[in-house]
Amino acid sequence: MTTTNKVGAVLVVGSGIAGIQASLDLAESGYYVYLVEREPAIGGTMPMLDKTFPTNDCSMCILSPKLVDCGRHLNVNSMTNSEVVGLEGEPGNFKVTIRTKARYIDVNKCTGCGSCAEACPVKVDDAFNQGLNKRKAIYKLYAQAFPNAYAIDSSKCLKFKNLSNDKLCGKCIKACQAGAINHHMQDEETQIEVGSIVLVPGFEAFDPTQLELYQYGKLKNVVTSLEFERILSASGPFGGHLIRPSDHKEPQKVAWIQCVGSRNCRIGNGYCSSVCCMYAIKQAVIAKEHTPYDLGASIFYMDMRTYGKDFEKYYERSKAQYGVNFVRSRVYSLDLGENDNVKIRYALEDGTVITEEYDMVVLSVGLEPHKAAVELAKTLGVELNQYNFVDVPELSGVATNKPGVYVAGAFSGPRDIPETVMQASAAAGEVQKLLAEAKGTLTKTKEYPAPKDVSGEIVRTGVFVCHCGINIGGVVDVPSVAEYAKTLPGVVYATEKLYACSQDASAQIKEAIEEHGLNRIVVASCSPRTHEPMFQETLKEAGLNPHLFEMTNIRDHCSWVHQNEPEKATEKAKDLVKMAVKKAALLEPVHPITLPMNHDVLVIGGGVSGLTSALNLADQGYQVYIVEKAEELGGIAKRIKYGMGGEDVPAYLNELIGKVNSHTKIKVYTSVEIADVQGFMGNYQTKLTNGEEIKHGVVIIATGAAEYQPTEYLYGHNTRVRTLLEVEGMLADGKLQNANNYVFIQCVGSRDDERPYCSRICCTKSIKLALKVKEAKPSANVYILYRDIRTYGYFEDLYTEARRKGVVFVRYSVDAKPVVEGTSFGTKVTFTDHVLNRPVEIYADIIGLATAIVPNDNTSLSKLFKVPINAEGFFLEAHMKLRPVDFGTDGVFMCGLAHGPKNLEENISQAKAAAGRAVTALAKENIETDGKAAYVDKRKCMACGVCVEVCPAKAATLVTDERGNTVADINPALCKGCGACSSSCRCGAINVKGCSNEQLMAMVQAVAWQ
């Protein structure tokens, strides 16, 4: 296909977090995006959640900046109330027909004031709140929704009973001063041209009315997990207060029942929904935090599947710190108890049947493909699997059977938010590769008003205090803080906002700047780590320098840590606002430095992840350098013979290595490591141990991991005891034909004090090898000794198949691990059978140890690139949920096992995600530094060199000035503004822009002497 035929626009179908991430990645890398959403606002499921695991971040707090970014981006066209109804064309040049349903509100006129909803007399169940309360027939999906406009539910609106009757209702029309309401709007169809399509339509929760066992809909206090999220949420129907639906009383005991609608072959949902165990633990923890009393929280489960990064630690903390009770059991029935309580009848592993009464029961419902998404797949010709999720071609990560159409998130299978975001960036990376020639052909450039010159002006500060629902407002008296702010010197305007991060609040901040002539802005809300860039963008749009902004965190520093002391929290919030106002008065404009962008890429690590990301970027035309410390490429994948889905891994790896070695845009270094690193995003200089230097703009770290070498179970002393990779190799080589008795022992070196994490793939790997044994010799005896079977997603099908083929699964406890002994009769494994409750002995021909995945030594790279590693030695991402492949250091990305344990398919997806994220930087011709750099008052400098020693960014040096004096100098392009030099300077010669000594002292004095 010729370049002129490719269209530099992309259709993203679905606007949950996956759609938002894919849209932003594509828009930032040079493509125009049509974001199609069937609901009247973007956001998907994430706005419904209260908190997110395992960090317990407020879901809306971390999502809101993304909503605003997406909503205000010039190259993202959000088409809400819309659906795809037709497709024609070919990859690079599709024609798509979009049907937009009438919302009966002109979004360009609607101000989101809500007067129409107040006037509307019709109340209906609020679907967003899961029917727990009512909304009006004219409504906004949720408080922070984009677009910030209402919509009319024509099936409920009285006016639609007879549109020709002018006297019929119409109260909303009279209430709307903007004249935005038009009941005569019609559905519209438009055709757009795009080069590629990304499918991210999300999921829907399983409807438990299909299972009579749970009496959902009959017992008033049996709710779904999504309903419970809305109960807990500050923006939910009960304002975040934990009460039960029947009588609005606080429950004393709450039970969670797992696997409702998942792991159930009888209803056709044989898969594991992957997220339910963790969200149940999270809900139990948050519920206990919400209650001032000791809430009883019990989780009824079969296997606890906390397999993600830091999930196991969260699980253990829920038991040790919060006292969540976990009951391994089979639930038989739910019945009505006294006072609308719920009686649960369940059986323990030993057969004991117990009936226990709870005030409330939460059903942990599984994830299913949305019915509309299934229809969408039919429209597009995309193949689905037996569960109606997209059938993804093996080892592709995000591809579909239809070229040019990609999939991410839960539409290809149940997954959590980090994986969903990761896949969204991976899909963006594949689109970038397909449409590289058309990049930048349809995008627009955002223009800002010239920044106002505030020098010489009297300080006029505006203060905006955020309720954040009840995250802040439930503890801090926000109105009194706003009133207090009005009394502070220099403050000419102060107000409160329900959600300061919402789109309408951003618009109101801009209006206030114009109306009141504000030249300093203070926002008292949550964390500047996540929200400061969004507010600074608002200032730029209003014509103010973005650094005339100060943010104070009255959530983390007040309401969260002083939730039981509202009066003290309020006083502290006032002090924090006072300090921020004092500092704001001394703020001066800071101007960024523009530097050229080097478009070459360094990839560290030559395993599958590194090779995949390198190939993706090279196919887009970027020069890539791969540095691998081993003698040959391939990494640990060279030892993998069988893919989890039956893929021929050696053939795949050989093909991948061949493509890399023959690519004209890739240069490979083997037996080489990184010796030194200088520079910053866009301008790195990296020295190798072979003496060469590479200049590049971004870095992808894909250093992989290793197999734990056990010291337990006679490994290394008995030839029958092998690791899984060794067993796999022996099976592939036909060396185990005479073996009859196999024992696989799980969690060897994982989930213990030294490595308190789950290695994620071990259960599935053991089961895969067990099936290989059964395939080669059906008469073989295979035993798998486990703590929890963690075959998440479709891997549950392998677990089911293994049981059908006679593989015996025996659970052991961490207090009674199996014992391996060498005897005169052979190698004996002794363990306690959890059903028989008695010791069992097996003489094994092969003992396969499911050993942990352990990180390589990343200490040196961590220091060279100034990126963190966690306690276990894996690299630490910038944000566990929303930036899973980014580091906090700009221009440095990660993927693969260096990030944490995962299977081959997941590594491939994350590698493509790292490439996709890297292109958002590489697509720019120039980069802008933040501008908040340190600077030296050379009149005070004594050239002691302390700043040079302490600077982690190597931005400080000693130079000779024009007078011949030795003085310190700070390179503003390298400086990260950390302040280490300023705080270490003995003569006070160094300050940091936006954080000077004078500003800090003003903050201290504001509260020190009152």
PyMOL commands that set and color helices and strands:
alter all, ss='L'
color gray80, all
select helices_A, chain A and resi 3-5+17-28+46-48+59-72+115-119+158-161+171-175+208-210+212-214+225-232+265-267+276-290+311-320+338-340+371-380+409-412+417-434+436-438+478-486+503-516+528-541+555-559+566-585+608-619+635-639+649-662+724-732+762-776+795-804+859-864+896-898+904-922+946-950+980-984+997-1008
alter helices_A, ss='H'
color red, helices_A
select strands_A, chain A and resi 9-13+32-36+51-52+57-58+76-79+82-90+93-100+123-125+134-136+138-139+151-152+188-194+196-199+203-205+222-224+253-260+296-301+325-336+342-348+353-358+360-365+367-369+405-407+461-466+491-497+520-525+549-553+594-596+601-604+624-628+666-670+674-680+683-688+693-696+698-701+705-707+721-723+741-748+781-786+808-811+819-823+826-833+838-844+846-851+853-855+892-894+926-928+934-936+956-960+966-970+990-992
alter strands_A, ss='S'
color yellow, strands_A
deselect
rebuild
show_as cartoon
